[in-house]
């Protein structure tokens, strides 16, 4: 991997710091606006969208790390079809065609992953693989950026990666091997590996 241009790391110590970091990024704000206006009702943007930005800032990276996708989550018990997810993706692509959108109704994810059925989109995040991935943001109707986390932000701002409680250790270990996040963010400490 080629050396990255870096500056001083950004100091982050609270949810407020994370929100200000996101609000200072015009592209991220544009994504949140697009999801609020064209995505599912009460949708959140989660996982790497937030996590990677925080880790880039803590490493002092001047350019953002590439995102494999932008995870948009929502909860609709009445319409759990993949076609409805694709329709939201297509609407978002129309507005921001270069964004790798991934829209998923959390009301059906238990069928795909064999987890307990979630009660809401935020409840579903409890079953995501890592504590640092179980996070999301959105803009509310008043235009304020909101942040949620199932497991707090200590691991996220402390650059600690560990499996979410109850997540399968072998699947977590395989995921860590495949992701190899320490190549991108060398300050990370990854726990729960054999």
Order of alpha helices (4+ residues) and beta strands (2+ residues): alpha-alpha-beta-alpha-beta-alpha-beta-alpha-alpha-beta-beta-alpha-beta-alpha-beta
